[in-house]
């Protein structure tokens, strides 16, 4: 879909809500939708590749990029930092296509301050218990990190009223269809 003015969509929600899965499914059906690669200080998970899933930076590299003003937004999330490079946003929007950012709640609110026309979409799990099960299913959480992520999720879910749209990821096919409908509706507006 060609647009006279590309839209900036921001997808966020608690860790384990299924943001990455939904974004991948949406992009499979909307291949012209741009996607930035975020930077992080965390170690890659199995199968993740630098420059594809994330730009994996050392703490020192990340700090230098913050000081240089290279980030649109960045945040400390649990024990690591995550951020969106301004160059990634500019590169994508310059193509004239809409862009989707998959970032944490803190970052989404920062993007909205800088880009008031950005459309914020909150992906929520059907319940905190389902979220707990999803996080355990990843197999990458310690008991301490699980509790920290669940506590953070509760706080993040209290901010969902600051979003333009909310999609509950209770059924992957239904949530994918709903997210695509939301994107199309905003592209036409």
N, C-alpha and C positions, 0 to 999 in steps of 0.2 A: 504494500500500500504506500503510494507516494504521498508525502505530506508537504504542504507549503512551510510549515513550522514543525520540526520534530518535537515529540513529547519525551520528557524525561520521567520514566517510571521508576519508583523506588520500592523494592520488595524487602520487607523485613518481618521479624517476629522472633520468637524464642528459638534457641538452639534445639534442633530436633523436631521442629514444626513441619519440616519437609520443604523448606524454601528452595533448596538446590534442585530437588527432584522436580518440583513444579516448574521452576524456571527452565530446566532442561526440556521438559515435555512441551511447554509453551513455545520455546524456541524451535523445536522440531516442527511445529505447525506454523510458526511465524518466523521463517529463517532470516527475514530482512531486519528483524529486531536486533539492534546492537547490544552487546554485552561487554562490560568492562571486566578486566581481571584485577582483583583487589591485591593489595600487598599485605603481608603478615609477617610477624616475627615467630610464629609457631613453626614447629617441624612439620614437614609433609607427612600426610597419612599414606598408607599403602596405596600405590597406584597414582598418586597425585604428582603432577609435573610442574616445574617452575615455568612461569609464563603462560601456562594453560589454565590450571586451577587457581593459582595464586602466584604472585611474585614473592618468593620466600627470601626475606631480608634478615640480616643480623640486627640485633638491637642497635648497634652503632650505625649501620646503613639507614635504618628507619629514622633514627634521631636526626641524622644529617639531612634526610629528605624533608622531615618536618620543619627543621630550621630554615631550609631553602624555600619553604612555602609550596612544596610540590603536591600537597594533598588538598582535595576538596573537603574531605572530612577524614578524621581518624579517631580511634578510640582505644582505650584499654579495655579489653574484654577478658575477664578472668585473668590468666597469667600472661597474656600476649596482647600485642597491638595489631590492629587491622586498619587499613585505610584505603581510600580511593584516590588514585593519582589524577590530578587535574588534566594531565596530558591524555589519559585514557578517555575521560569524558569529552574533552574537546575533539579528539580524534574521531570518536563515534558520532557526535552530533554534527560534525562538519560534513558527514556523508549525506545529511538530509533525512536520515532514517531515525525513527524513535529509538530510544535507548532504555535498557532496563538495568538497574543497579540492584544487586543483591547484597544488602549490608545490614548491620545490626541496628537496633532501635536508636541508640545514641546518634549514630551516623546519619540515619534517615532524618531525624529532626534537625541536624546541622545542615544537611543538604536543602531541606525546605526553607531554612533561613536564608541561604545563599541563592537558591533558585525557587522563588515563591510559586512558580507555575508547575513545579514538579508534582506528580501525582503519587502520594504515599499509599501503599497497599500493605496491610498487615496480614500476615499468614499466621493463623492461630491453630493450635491443636484442639481436638474436640474436648479434651480435659487434661488436667495436670497428670492424672494417672496414665493416660495414653502416652503423654509426653515422656513420663518416666520409663515406660516400657520401650519406647523408641530409642531413648538414650542408652538404656541397658543393652538393647539389641545391636547397637553399634559395636559394642565390645571394646570401646576405647576409653571408657570412663572408669576412674577409680571411685570408690564410695564417696570420697571427699569431693571430687569434681562433679559427680552426679548431684550431690546435694547443693553445691554452689550453682550449678546450671539450673536446677529447679527453683532455687530461691530467686535467681536472676529472672527466670521466666515469669514468675509471679509479678515481679516489679514491672517487667516489660509489658505484660498483659494489661496492667493498669493504665498504660499510656496509649492503648489502642484507639481511644476516642480522639486522639490528635491526628489520626489518619483519615484519608479521604475515602478509603474502602477497606473492608475487612472480609477475608475469605477464610472460612473454616475448612481445614484439611482433614475431613472425617472420612472421605472416600476419594482416592486419588483421581479417578476419572471425573467425578463430579466437580472436584475442586479445580482440576485443569480446565474444564469447560467454563466454569464460573470465572476463573482468572482471565481466560481468553476473551470472554464477553466484556469484562471490565476494561481490558485494554482497548478493545474495539470501540467501546462506548466513548472512552476518553479521547481516542484518536479522532473521532468524528466531531467532538465538541470544540 
